[in-house]
Amino acid sequence: MPIKVQGGKEYKLVAERLVAFHEDYDHCHICTDVKHIDGEAIVMKAYIKRTEDNQILATGHAMAHQNADNPIDKLLEKAETTAVG
């Protein structure tokens, strides 16, 4: 269920967008890779591939830094979700 964000616009959660993606693009899949990781930050790459030939159709990147709001054990999840979403 979409949530309201600043300005009253509706925002769909990444999980909801993934369901819609798989319904609309059943001939594609999403992959993720860790591009950099250390004790303070992680960089993730997400990409959409066409299943029949593995051609990359789109990419996304995200970086997450460790801080009080992002403990080290949550960085991978945050960066991957952001890269995909």
N, C-alpha and C positions, 0 to 999 in steps of 0.2 A: 504494500500500500504506500503510495507516494506520501512524503512528508512536506509540510510547508516550510519554506526557507525565507530569509530576509526579502522583503518586498512582496511577500505573499505567493511567490511562484512555487509550483510543485516540483519536488525532486524525487526521482525514483532511486531507491537503493541499488547498489551494484548487483546484489543477488537478483533483484527484479529485472534489471537490465540484461543480466546473463540469461535468464529464462526467455526473455523476448528475443535475444540474439539467437539462441538455439532453435526457437520456433521459426524464425524468419530466415535463418541461414544454416539449415541443417547440412549443407554441403561444405561447411567450414568448421574449424575448431580454433580454440585459443590456447596458446602456449606461453609459458613464462620462463625466464632465465634470470639468475642472479648475475649481474655484470660486475658488481663490486661489493665487498663486504669487509668490514673491520669492526673494531669494538665500539665505534661511534656512529656509523652510518651504513646504509645499504642502498644500492641502486638496482632496480629491477627493470627488465624489459619484457613487455607483453607484445605478442604479435598474433594476428589472425592469419591462418593458413587455409587455403582451399584444400580440402581433403584429397581430391583425386590426383593432384600433382604436387602438393606441398608448397605451392607458390605463396609467398608472403604477400598479403594484400594490404595490410596496415600494421603500424607499430605504435607503441606507447611506452613511455619511460616514466619512472618515478624514483624519488630519493626520499628516504626517511632518516631523520637524525635522532639519536638518543637524547632525551631530555626528561624532565619530570612527567610530561604527558605521554611520552613514548618510551617506556622501559625497553631495554635491550631485547627482552624475550618477545616483544610485540612488533619489532621493526619489520621482520620479514612479512608478516601478515599485512601490516599497514602499507608497505611499499608495493606488494603484489596487488592488493585490492585497488590501490590508487592507479597503478599502471594499467590494470585491466579496465577499471571503471571510467 
